[in-house]
Each structure stands twice: as structure tokens, then as C-alpha cells.
């Protein structure tokens, strides 16, 4: 099921079936966040986000399948259908796809604060950049609610600090 719409998904009859991208580890470490290619959160994070009833965010039940068809339950796909066009294209650094002229990768980005200020906070707690759908932006208040749950393997950065590859700069040594 592709999740690229602008409306919530209707109720699912059964959890979405997901699997790891190759190379699939023989014994995957099931943590609180996976990118499969959609963002997938554990029950721990679901229990924080679901009661918040965040505009434009839907948490869909999922089962993750391992290399030997083992099944990991209690995961949720994050489906973000809230899109906001607020990329500061003048100051951001990004690549353009030669085929379609769209942004293919962002190296560093800045947002148009005036655009965001016009949108009520409850409508921008979680959103995708309309200019680059690979983004998922979480307001600092959402992050502040998630972090006390001590999520394992979730890296969240303030936008002003983020750049392409930051997640590799501070990898945990014991991973």
C-alpha cells in the first residue's frame, strides 16, 4: 500500500505487512523506530503519539516480517498526510532531479517562518514539506513528549542543526 495521499486511510482490516530492506539481518534488533521504507514506530512511541490526536498523522498497525518469516507485532506505520509548502528555497541547499525538476535531496534546509506563523500550531505539529515529500517534521513539543519514553534508536534534530548525514556523525558505539 503506497501512502502518499492527502487524506487519512480508511480503517484497515488487518495490519500492514512490512519487511526489512536487504541486507536483512539474521537476528534484527527490534527497536522503537525503523525505516522500512515508511517510518515505523513501536508500541512505546504509539502510546505517546496516539492520544495526542495529531492533525495530519495517522498511525496504522503493522507487522514486520524477518528473514526467516518471523513476525514482529506491535508496530505502527506513520502516515503523514499533512503537507506544508514552507521550504526557504533561497537559503536551503538541495539537489534537483534532472528528469522532473523536483527536489531530489536536501543537504541542509531552512523554513519560511512567516508561512509557518500563519498556520495554527495544532495544524503543524507533524507535517511533510510539500517541496520534498521525504521529510517528516515534528514540532519540538511533540519531540518533548516522545523523549521521556526513552526511545531506542530514534534520532531527532532541531532543523537549524540538521544536515544530510548527521545521523552517521553520532552513531552509538555499541550498535
C-alpha positions in Angstrom: 0.0 0.0 0.0 1.5 3.3 -1.0 1.0 6.1 1.5 1.2 9.4 -0.5 -2.3 10.8 -0.3 -3.7 13.9 1.3 -6.4 12.2 3.3 -6.5 9.6 6.1 -6.5 5.9 5.1 -9.8 4.1 5.8 -9.8 1.5 8.6 -7.5 -1.4 7.8 -9.0 -5.0 8.1 -5.6 -6.3 9.2 -2.2 -4.8 10.0 0.1 -3.8 7.1 2.7 -6.4 6.2 6.2 -4.9 6.1 9.7 -6.4 5.7 13.2 -5.2 6.1 15.2 -3.9 3.2 18.2 -6.0 2.1 20.5 -6.9 3.5 18.2 -8.4 6.1 19.9 -9.1 9.4 19.7 -12.7 10.6 18.6 -11.5 14.1 17.2 -8.0 13.8 17.3 -5.8 16.8 13.7 -4.6 17.1 13.9 -1.0 18.4 11.4 1.9 18.7 12.0 3.2 15.1 12.6 1.6 11.8 12.6 3.0 8.2 11.0 0.2 6.1 10.7 2.5 3.8 7.9 4.1 5.8 8.7 5.3 9.3 7.6 2.6 11.7 7.2 3.2 15.5 7.0 0.7 18.3 4.1 0.5 20.8 6.1 2.6 23.2 6.0 5.6 20.8 2.5 4.8 19.6 1.3 5.1 23.2 2.7 8.6 23.3 1.6 9.9 19.9 -1.9 8.3 19.5 -3.5 10.1 22.5 -2.2 13.4 21.1 -4.6 13.0 18.1 -2.2 15.0 15.9 -3.7 16.6 12.8 -2.4 15.0 9.6 -0.8 12.0 11.3 -2.3 8.5 11.1 -0.7 5.5 12.9 -1.5 2.3 11.0 -1.0 -1.1 12.6 1.8 -3.1 11.1 3.6 -6.4 11.3 7.2 -6.6 10.4 8.5 -9.9 8.8 12.1 -11.0 9.4 14.5 -13.0 7.3 13.1 -16.4 8.4 9.5 -15.2 8.3 9.4 -14.4 12.0 6.8 -11.8 12.8 7.2 -8.8 14.9 3.9 -7.3 16.1 3.1 -4.1 17.9 4.5 -1.7 15.3 2.7 1.3 13.6 3.4 2.9 10.2 3.4 6.7 10.4 1.3 8.0 7.6 1.7 11.8 7.4 -0.8 13.4 5.0 -0.4 17.0 6.3 1.8 18.8 3.7 3.0 22.4 4.1 4.9 24.4 1.5 7.4 26.3 3.6 10.9 25.4 2.3 13.1 28.5 2.1 14.4 27.7 -1.4 16.7 30.7 -1.4 18.7 29.6 1.7 18.4 25.8 1.6 20.9 23.6 -0.1 19.4 20.8 -2.2 19.7 18.8 -5.4 17.3 18.9 -8.3 16.3 15.8 -10.3 17.3 16.4 -13.9 14.4 14.4 -15.2 11.5 16.1 -13.5 13.0 19.3 -12.0 11.8 18.3 -8.5 14.0 18.4 -5.4 15.6 15.0 -5.1 17.7 15.5 -1.9 18.1 18.2 0.7 21.5 18.8 2.1 20.5 21.5 4.6 17.2 23.3 4.9 15.6 26.3 6.3 11.9 27.0 6.6 9.9 30.2 5.9 9.0 31.2 9.4 6.3 33.7 8.2 4.5 30.9 6.4 4.5 28.7 9.5 3.4 31.5 11.7 0.2 31.8 9.7 -0.7 28.2 10.4 -2.1 27.3 13.8 0.3 25.2 15.8 -2.1 22.3 16.1 -2.1 22.1 12.2 1.7 21.9 12.0 2.7 19.6 14.9 3.7 17.0 12.3 4.0 17.6 8.6 5.8 16.9 5.3 7.5 19.6 3.4 5.3 19.9 0.2 8.5 20.6 -1.7 10.2 17.4 -0.6 7.9 14.6 0.5 10.8 12.5 2.0 10.7 14.8 5.0 8.8 14.3 8.2 9.0 17.3 10.5 7.9 17.0 14.2 7.3 20.1 16.3 9.6 20.4 19.3 6.6 20.0 21.6 5.9 16.5 20.1 9.6 15.7 20.5 9.4 16.8 24.1 6.5 14.4 24.7 8.3 11.5 23.0 11.7 11.7 24.5 10.7 11.0 28.1 9.7 7.5 26.9 13.4 6.9 26.3 13.0 5.6 22.7 15.7 3.3 21.4 17.3 4.3 18.0 15.3 7.4 17.4 17.4 10.4 16.4 15.7 13.8 16.3 17.4 17.0 15.5 16.4 20.7 15.5 16.1 21.9 11.9 18.8 24.5 12.4 21.2 21.8 13.4 20.2 19.2 10.8 22.3 18.4 7.6 22.5 15.4 5.3 24.4 12.6 7.0 24.1 13.9 10.6 22.7 10.6 11.7 26.1 9.0 10.9 28.1 11.5 12.8 26.8 10.5 16.2 26.2 6.7 15.9 26.3 4.8 19.1 29.4 2.8 19.5 27.7 -0.3 20.8 25.3 -0.7 17.8 
